[in-house]
């Protein structure tokens, strides 16, 4: 639980309810994320990822290019990215960012 200090005293901010099936916090457009993201993979794959809005967008673009993910209308895409970036932002405890291609050895294949 989060404490908020207000002029009149201390108020406890409620943590969002967690959906029992997905593990998603029930905030914002969580149902839109559930409807579009778990069609292809487990919720665990989503909840263990972290990223900024730009990183989540890059993941979506990769899935669209390489994994045949359908195109979203711009409003839906923005809502999904906002939910993911707000609820699964970068963390200090995550893996380092991937190396850029120019820092990798030549691919022998």
C-alpha positions as CSV (number, residue, x, y, z in Angstrom):
1,X,0.0,0.0,0.0
2,X,1.2,3.5,-0.8
3,X,1.1,6.4,1.7
4,X,0.0,9.8,0.5
5,X,0.7,12.8,2.6
6,X,-1.9,15.4,2.4
7,X,-2.3,18.7,4.2
8,X,-5.0,17.1,6.5
9,X,-3.0,14.0,7.3
10,X,-2.0,10.7,5.9
11,X,-4.2,8.9,3.3
12,X,-3.7,5.3,2.2
13,X,-3.8,4.8,-1.6
14,X,-5.3,1.5,-2.6
15,X,-3.2,-0.8,-4.7
16,X,-5.1,-1.8,-7.8
17,X,-7.0,-5.1,-7.7
18,X,-5.1,-7.9,-9.6
19,X,-7.0,-10.0,-12.1
20,X,-6.9,-13.6,-10.9
21,X,-6.7,-15.1,-14.4
22,X,-4.0,-12.8,-15.9
23,X,-2.2,-11.3,-13.0
24,X,-2.7,-7.9,-14.6
25,X,-3.5,-4.9,-12.4
26,X,-7.1,-3.9,-13.1
27,X,-6.4,-0.3,-14.1
28,X,-7.0,1.6,-17.2
29,X,-7.3,-0.5,-20.3
30,X,-6.3,-3.8,-18.8
31,X,-9.1,-5.7,-20.5
32,X,-8.0,-4.5,-23.9
33,X,-4.5,-5.8,-23.1
34,X,-5.9,-9.1,-22.0
35,X,-8.1,-9.4,-25.1
36,X,-5.2,-8.7,-27.5
37,X,-2.1,-10.1,-25.8
38,X,-3.0,-13.4,-24.4
39,X,-4.4,-14.6,-27.7
40,X,-0.8,-15.6,-28.6
41,X,1.1,-16.1,-25.4
42,X,0.9,-16.6,-21.7
43,X,0.3,-13.7,-19.3
44,X,3.6,-14.6,-17.6
45,X,5.5,-13.6,-20.7
46,X,3.9,-10.2,-20.5
47,X,4.2,-9.6,-16.8
48,X,7.9,-10.5,-16.7
49,X,8.7,-8.0,-19.5
50,X,9.6,-4.4,-18.7
51,X,9.9,-1.4,-21.0
52,X,9.2,2.2,-21.8
53,X,6.4,3.2,-24.2
54,X,9.0,3.2,-27.0
55,X,10.3,-0.2,-26.0
56,X,6.8,-1.7,-25.8
57,X,6.0,-0.2,-29.3
58,X,9.2,-1.8,-30.6
59,X,8.1,-5.2,-29.2
60,X,4.8,-4.8,-30.9
61,X,6.4,-3.8,-34.2
62,X,8.7,-6.8,-34.0
63,X,5.7,-9.2,-33.3
64,X,3.9,-7.6,-36.3
65,X,6.9,-8.1,-38.6
66,X,8.1,-11.5,-37.4
67,X,5.3,-13.2,-35.6
68,X,2.3,-12.2,-37.8
69,X,0.6,-10.0,-35.1
70,X,-2.3,-8.2,-36.5
71,X,-2.3,-4.4,-37.0
72,X,-4.0,-2.3,-34.3
73,X,-5.9,0.8,-35.0
74,X,-3.9,3.8,-33.6
75,X,-6.2,4.3,-30.6
76,X,-6.1,0.7,-29.5
77,X,-2.4,0.5,-30.0
78,X,-1.8,3.7,-27.9
79,X,-4.0,2.3,-25.1
80,X,-2.1,-1.0,-25.0
81,X,1.2,0.7,-25.0
82,X,0.2,3.1,-22.3
83,X,-1.1,0.3,-20.1
84,X,2.0,-1.8,-20.5
85,X,4.4,1.2,-20.0
86,X,2.5,2.3,-16.9
87,X,2.3,-1.1,-15.3
88,X,5.5,-2.8,-16.5
89,X,8.0,0.0,-16.8
90,X,11.8,-0.5,-16.9
91,X,13.3,-1.8,-13.7
92,X,16.8,-1.5,-12.2
93,X,16.7,-5.3,-11.6
94,X,16.3,-6.2,-15.3
95,X,18.8,-7.5,-17.8
96,X,20.9,-5.0,-19.7
97,X,19.7,-3.6,-23.0
98,X,20.5,-5.6,-26.1
99,X,23.8,-4.7,-27.9
100,X,23.4,-2.8,-31.1
101,X,24.2,-4.8,-34.2
102,X,27.4,-3.0,-34.9
103,X,28.8,-4.2,-31.6
104,X,28.1,-7.9,-32.4
105,X,30.5,-10.2,-34.2
106,X,29.7,-11.1,-37.7
107,X,26.9,-13.7,-38.1
108,X,28.5,-16.9,-39.5
109,X,25.2,-18.0,-41.0
